[in-house]
C-alpha cells in the first residue's frame, strides 16, 4: 500500500495522518502500532507544515544562531484508536536551516555498556555539526553512531533524513 494513493489530494499533513489511520488502523493487531511524521514543504516561502502520529520529534537547527529545538506536535500513533486528533503546525525556515528527521533507532542506539545514545546527544551533535552540508552531516552522524555503538548491532531500524532550506 502506498501513502500517495490515499493522500495525493489531501490538503494537509494532519489530513494525511487521519487518512492513513483510517486505512491502516484495521490492519494493525494486538499491541502493534505505526508511528508517522507527515510534512509538506512550501519551497518558495520556506514554510514547513507538519503533523505527528507518535513518531520521534524531528530536530530543527537554526543556521543563524546554531540553536536546536524539537518540532513539537502531539499526535497518537496510527492504529490505536479509530478517530485520533492530528493537528497541523507551521514553521518558517530561513536559508541554511536544517530539519533532522529520524526513526527511534537513532536515540535508542546502545553502546557496549548498554547506554543509550539518547535525544540529548542527538541535539548536542546537531548543535556542533549542523553547519555542515547535508551529505557531510549525514556521514558524520553515521560515523558518530557507529563509534558510539562499537561492535553492538542496532536494536531497531535507523533512518535519517535531513532537509535544508535553500
C-alpha positions as CSV (number, residue, x, y, z in Angstrom):
1,X,0.0,0.0,0.0
2,X,1.3,3.4,-0.9
3,X,0.5,6.6,1.0
4,X,0.5,8.5,-2.2
5,X,-2.5,6.6,-3.4
6,X,-4.6,7.7,-0.4
7,X,-3.0,11.1,0.3
8,X,-2.3,12.8,-3.0
9,X,-5.2,15.1,-3.0
10,X,-5.3,15.9,0.7
11,X,-4.8,19.4,1.9
12,X,-2.6,18.9,4.9
13,X,-0.3,16.6,6.8
14,X,-2.9,16.1,9.6
15,X,-5.4,15.0,6.9
16,X,-2.7,12.6,5.6
17,X,-2.3,11.0,9.1
18,X,-6.1,10.8,9.6
19,X,-6.4,9.0,6.2
20,X,-3.5,6.6,7.0
21,X,-5.1,5.8,10.4
22,X,-8.4,5.1,8.6
23,X,-6.8,2.8,6.0
24,X,-4.2,1.1,8.2
25,X,-5.9,1.1,11.6
26,X,-7.9,-2.1,10.9
27,X,-4.9,-3.9,9.7
28,X,-2.9,-3.5,12.9
29,X,-3.5,-6.2,15.5
30,X,-2.7,-6.6,19.2
31,X,-0.2,-4.3,20.8
32,X,1.2,-3.1,17.5
33,X,1.1,0.4,16.1
34,X,2.7,2.6,13.5
35,X,4.4,6.0,14.0
36,X,4.4,8.6,11.3
37,X,5.5,12.2,10.7
38,X,4.0,14.0,7.8
39,X,5.4,17.2,6.4
40,X,4.8,19.4,3.4
41,X,7.4,22.0,2.3
42,X,6.5,25.2,0.6
43,X,9.9,25.8,-1.0
44,X,9.0,29.3,-2.3
45,X,8.0,30.6,1.1
46,X,10.3,28.3,3.1
47,X,7.4,27.1,5.2
48,X,7.2,23.7,6.7
49,X,3.7,22.3,7.6
50,X,3.8,19.2,9.7
51,X,1.8,16.8,11.9
52,X,2.8,13.9,14.0
53,X,1.5,10.4,14.9
54,X,3.7,9.3,17.8
55,X,6.9,9.5,15.8
56,X,10.1,10.8,17.3
57,X,10.2,14.6,17.3
58,X,12.4,15.9,14.4
59,X,15.1,18.4,15.3
60,X,15.4,21.9,13.9
61,X,18.8,23.5,13.5
62,X,18.7,27.3,13.1
63,X,21.7,28.3,10.9
64,X,21.9,31.9,12.1
65,X,22.0,31.1,15.8
66,X,23.1,27.4,16.0
67,X,20.1,26.7,18.2
68,X,18.5,23.3,18.1
69,X,14.8,22.7,19.1
70,X,12.3,19.9,18.6
71,X,9.4,20.2,16.2
72,X,6.9,19.6,18.9
73,X,3.5,18.3,18.0
74,X,1.0,16.0,19.8
75,X,-0.5,13.0,17.9
76,X,-1.4,9.5,18.8
77,X,0.2,6.5,17.0
78,X,-1.6,5.0,14.0
79,X,-3.9,2.1,14.8
80,X,-4.6,2.8,18.5
81,X,-7.9,4.5,18.2
82,X,-10.4,4.8,15.4
83,X,-10.5,8.7,15.2
84,X,-7.4,10.3,16.6
85,X,-6.8,14.0,16.6
86,X,-3.9,15.3,14.5
87,X,-3.1,19.0,14.2
88,X,-1.1,20.9,11.6
89,X,1.8,23.0,12.8
90,X,3.8,25.6,10.8
91,X,7.3,26.9,11.0
92,X,9.2,29.3,8.8
93,X,12.6,28.2,7.7
94,X,15.5,30.6,7.0
95,X,18.2,29.8,4.4
96,X,20.5,27.2,5.8
97,X,18.1,25.9,8.5
98,X,18.0,22.1,8.7
99,X,15.4,19.7,9.9
100,X,16.7,16.3,11.0
101,X,14.0,13.5,10.7
102,X,14.9,10.2,12.3
103,X,13.5,6.9,13.5
104,X,13.7,5.8,17.1
105,X,16.6,3.5,16.3
106,X,18.9,6.6,16.4
107,X,18.3,7.8,20.0
108,X,17.9,4.1,21.1
109,X,21.3,3.2,19.7
110,X,23.2,1.4,22.6
111,X,26.9,1.0,23.3
112,X,28.7,-1.9,24.9
113,X,27.8,-0.6,28.4
114,X,24.1,-0.7,27.4
115,X,23.9,3.1,27.5
116,X,21.5,4.9,25.1
117,X,22.8,7.5,22.6
118,X,19.7,9.5,23.5
119,X,17.9,12.5,22.2
120,X,20.2,14.9,24.2
121,X,23.2,13.5,22.5
122,X,21.5,13.9,19.1
123,X,20.7,17.5,19.9
124,X,24.3,18.2,21.0
125,X,25.5,16.6,17.8
126,X,23.3,18.8,15.7
127,X,24.4,21.9,17.6
128,X,28.0,21.0,17.0
129,X,27.7,19.8,13.4
130,X,24.6,21.4,12.0
131,X,26.6,23.9,9.9
132,X,27.9,21.1,7.7
133,X,26.4,20.4,4.2
134,X,23.6,17.8,4.4
135,X,25.7,14.9,2.9
136,X,28.6,15.6,5.3
137,X,26.2,16.0,8.2
138,X,24.6,12.6,7.5
139,X,28.0,10.9,7.1
140,X,29.3,12.5,10.4
141,X,26.1,11.3,12.2
142,X,26.6,7.8,10.8
143,X,30.2,7.8,12.0
144,X,29.2,9.1,15.4
145,X,26.6,6.4,15.9
146,X,29.0,3.7,14.7
147,X,31.7,4.9,17.0
148,X,29.2,5.1,19.9
149,X,27.8,1.6,19.4
150,X,31.1,-0.1,18.6
151,X,30.5,-3.8,17.7
152,X,27.0,-3.8,19.0
153,X,24.3,-4.0,16.3
154,X,21.5,-1.5,16.2
155,X,18.5,-2.7,18.2
156,X,15.9,-1.1,15.8
157,X,15.7,0.4,12.4
158,X,17.7,3.5,11.7
159,X,16.5,6.0,9.1
160,X,17.8,9.6,8.9
161,X,16.7,12.4,6.6
162,X,18.0,15.9,6.5
163,X,16.0,18.8,5.0
164,X,17.8,22.0,4.3
165,X,16.1,25.3,3.4
166,X,17.8,27.0,0.4
